[in-house]
Amino acid sequence: MGKDSEFYKEKKNNQTLRLRALLKELPGFVADYIYSKEMTSQTSTLVAYCYDLITFFQYIIDTNPLYKGMKPADFKLDILEKISSEDIAEYQRYLKLDVSSDSKTIHENDKKAIARKMSPLRGLYHYHLIHKNIKEDPTVLVPLPRLKKDKNIVRMSNYEVQAILDAVENGNAQMSKRQRAYCEKTKQRDLAILTLMLNTGIRVSECNGLDVSDVDLVVNTITIVRKGGGQDVLYFGDEVHDVLKDYIDGERKGIFPKEGHENALFLSLQGKRMSVDAIERLVKKYAQMVVPNKHITPHKLRSTYGTALYRETGDIRLVADVLGHENINTTIDYYAAIEDEHKKEAANAVNFHRKDN
């Protein structure tokens, strides 16, 4: 079914309803900007923009006595021209420790998160500047945090991959009897999820959205819906075929799905589609047993597959295509770590003191 499945239709409808609710909390001039992005952005992205802009206007209310008691929706367009570049810079510093309006929650943002939260604010100003609704854009005078490319990509070695799959199949010495009994009930499902993610590099959201009908065990393919909403077909090998077949013909048949979850591929013991959070917890649980010194997440499984594929093929465009990267530069930057490994190998490649020289 892919993107035409009931799951994705419902997900899209829920996101649209959430966006409409958030826009009611924001000024009309913000809604104009958000509507201008509808044709080029995903609804989930626009929802995130709304949250970030609500944070900005709430910051103004909390820090400026002139606006005390107001709500974000009360602001008029002229507020944009009353804000200086110094105010924008101060807000950016505030984002390092984002404090909720009731002072009960403090959220620390790194440079990447700050740059992301500043993006919709800069977009809002740019939109109204080019439409000649304001005369100046103070955000362009405030530099964004400088982001360094991280070459220390966390991923698992072949040994660690086998160890984590072995922990699913055979248990682990750290498990209590209760844990072993529970894991035994979900062994086929957990093994299928981890093996599939490690051998295809799919995102956790793509795994979460899979229906039984998206799996073709004759030609060994899965139909997934990418982060951007597009549909894609990925091929898998015999190892993935075997664990998926065992799960579909085994554990899954013994679970009675709840209403609305009948088509889901991966089900909880309660008969509901495995959520993104549940899959993340599953990965974390087994990873902590065998690689406690590494922070392994579903995205790290994706990194493990991507770097392994690049190492085996040397084809960066193939890696970008399989992982669903719209911009190949994302792949080039991300897997630059492989080149660093080659440099390390070069350190011992030449030795003029060898006896055989």
N, C-alpha and C positions, 0 to 999 in steps of 0.2 A: 504493500500500500504506500509506503514511504510518506511523502508530505501530504498525501491525500487521506491518510489514516485519521480516524476519529480522535486519536491522541493529539496529533498536531493541530487539527482543527480546533479542538477545545483549548489547547495551549495558546493558540493565536488569539482566540476570542477572549480568553482571560487576560492576556497581555493588553489587548485593545481596551477592555473595560478598565483595567488598572491605569492605563495612560489617560483615559478620559477623566477618571477620578482625580488624578494628580494635577491635570491641567486646571481643574476647578480651584485648586489650592494656589495657583500661580496667577500673576497679572496677565491681562489680555495681550500685552505686547510680547510676553514670553510665548504664549500660545501661537502667535503669528510666526515666530521663529521656529517653533517645534513643527508646525504644520508645513513649513517650507522644506523640512528635512524628510517628510514622509516617503517621498518617492525614491530617496537614495539611502535611507537608513532602516535598519530593522526596528520593529516596535520595541523589542527589549532594550535596544540602544537608546531610544527616545525616552523610555521609562527611566533609565539610568540618568539621562540628561536632566529630567525633571527633578529627581531626587537631589542631584548636585546643585541645581539652581534654587531649590527650596532651602538647601543648606546655606547658600549665599545670602538670600534675602532674610533668613532667620538670623544670620550673623549680624546683619545691619540692624535688625530690630533689637537684638540683645546687647549690642555695643554702642548704639547711638541713642541717647535719651530722647531726641526729637521724634523717634519712631516707636517709642515704647508703647506697648498695647496694640500695635498694628498686627495684621496678618500679612503674609506674603502677597496674597491676592489684592490687598488694598493699594499696592504701589502703582503709581502712574509712570508713564514713559520718562518724565522729566527727571526721575531718580537717577537714570543712567548718566545724565549730564552733571549731576551734583557730585558724582563719585570721581575722585582724582586717582592718578596713578599710584600715589602714596597709599590711598585706601586699598587699592587692589593688591599692592605689595604686602600690606599689613594682613589682608585676608589670606594671602598665600602663606604667610608665616603662621597664621592661626590654624591652617589646615594640617600643620605638622602634628598638632594635638587637637583633633576635632571634638569639641565638647557639646553634648546634647543640651537643649534649651533648659532642661530641668536639672542640669549639672550632675546627673546620675551616671552618665555614660561618657567615657573618654576613649576616643578611637585614634590610635596613632597611624599616620599615613607616611609611607616612604615617598621618595622622590617621584617614582613612577605613578603612584596613586594621586599625588598632588597634581602632576601634569595632566592626568586624566580628568580630574575634577575641575581643572581650570579650562579644559577644552570647550565645554558648552557655554561657559561665561564669555570666553573670547569669541565664540561663534555668535552669541547673542548680540554682542556689540558690533561685530562685523556686519551682521545682517541689517541692523538698523542704520549703520553708517552708509552702506551702499544703497539703501533705500532713502537716504537723505532725511531720516527721521531724527538723527543726531549729527552734530558737527565734528565731534572728535571721538576717538577710540583710545581710552587710557590703557587698555590691556596690552596694546602693542609696545608700550614703554616699560613693561614689566617682564623681564626674561623668565622663561620657564626653567625649572630645575634641569640641570645638565645630567642626562642619563648616560651611564657608562654601559657599554656592551659587556654582558656577563658571559665569559667563556667557560666558567666553571659549572657546566651543565650537570645536574644530578641525574644519574641514570644507573641502571644495574648491569653488572657483568653477567656473562653467560652462566657462571656458577650461581650467582644470586638468583637469577631467573629460575633455574632448575630447583633451587632450594625453596623458593616461595611456592612453586607448583607442587613440590613434594610435600610441603607442609599442609597443603589443602588435601592431597590424596591420602597421606599417611599420618597426619597429625604432627604434633611437636611436643618435645619434652616439657615445654613451659605450660602446656594446656592442662587444666584441671579436668576431672572426670566429667563434670557438667559441661565444660566447653567442648570436650571431645564428642559428647553425646549430641550437642546442638549442631556442631560442625558436620557430623555424620549425616544429619538430615538434609543439609544443604550442600554436601560435597560436590555433587555433579553440577549444580548451578554455579557455585563459586569457581570451580575449575573451568567451566565453560566461559564465564565472564573474564577471568584473568587470562586464560589462554587466547581468547578472542582479542582482547585489548592489546596483549603483548605481541600478537602476530599480525595485526592490521593497523595499529596505531590510531584507532578511532577515539574520539573524545568521549568523555563520560556522558555528556548530553546525547551524543549519537547512540551510545550503548543503551541508555535509559529509554530512548524513543523507539527501539526495535520492536516490531511485531513478529509473531511466528511466520506470517506470510512474507516477511522481508528476507527470510532465509531460504535459499535454494540449495539443497544438499545434492542435487543432481549435477549442477555445473559449479558448485562450491562458490556461491556469491552471497553477499548481503547487500540490501538496498538501504542506504542511510540518508538522513537529512542533515546537511552540513549546517554549521553555525550561522551562515548567511542565508539559510532557507532553501538553498538549492539541493537537488537530489543527486546522489552518486551511487555507483555500483562498485563494490570492492570484491576482489577475489581472495580466497584463502586456501590454505593447503590441507593435507590429509589430517594433520594433528588437530586443527580446528574443526574439521568435518567430524572427526570421531567424538570429540567432547560435546559438540552441539547435538549430535544425534543421540548420544547416551542420555543427555539431559532432557531433550524433547520427548524421547521414547520412555524415559524413566521417571525421574522426580517430578517433572512438570505434569505428567499425566495423573499423578497422585494428589495434585493440588486443585481445589475447586475455586476458580477465580470469582472475585466479587463482581457485582454488576458494574460494567464500564471498563473492566480490566481483562475481559475474556481474550483479547487479541495479543496482549503483552507477551513478549518472549520470556523475559526474566521476571518471575513472580516471587514475592515474599511468602513466608509460611502462612501469612494471613490472607493470601490470595490477591494481593494488590501488586500493581506494577512496581518494580524496584525503582525507588527514587534516586535522583543524583546523589543526595546525601547518603543514602543507604549503600550505594556502590562505593562512594568515597570511604565510608567506614569499613567496608569489607576489605578494600585494598589496604587501608591503614592497619587493620587487625593482623593480617597475615604478614605484612611487611615488617611490623615491629617484632615479630617472632624470629625472623631470619636476618634482617638488616636493620637492627635497632639504631645504628649510628647514622643512618641516612633517612631523610624526611621524604618518604616515598608516597606519592599521590597518584591518582589516575593520569595526570599530565606527565608524571615521570615515567610511567609505563609507555606513554606515547613517545617521549624522548628516547627511551631505550630502543623502541622499534625503529624510530627514524634514524638514529645514529648507526644502528646495526645495518639497516638497509643501505645507507650511504657508504658505510665501510665495505659492504659486499659488492656494490654496483659502481660506486664512484659517480653516480648519475644524480646530480642535485635536482634536475628538473623532474625526474621520476619520483624522488622523495617528496618534492613540493606537490606533485599531482596526487600521489597516494594519500598524503596527509591533508590535502584540501587547502593548501595555502594559496590564497588568491594572488599574493605578491611573492615572487620567488626570492626577493630580498629578505623576507622573513626567514626563509629556509637557509639562505646563505649565512645570515647573521647567527642564526640559532645553532647551526651545525659547524660553525667555525672552530669549535672545540676539537673536531676530528683532525683538523690541520695542526693544532697544537700537539696532538698525540704523535703525529708524524715527525714534528720537530724534536720531540723527546727521544723518539727512536733514532733520529740522526745523531744524537749525542754519543751513542755507542757504536755507530755504524763504521766509523773510521778509527783505527788504532794503529799508529805507526810503530808501536813497540811489540806487536805480535811477532811471534817467532816465524810464522808462515809468510811474513811480508818480505 
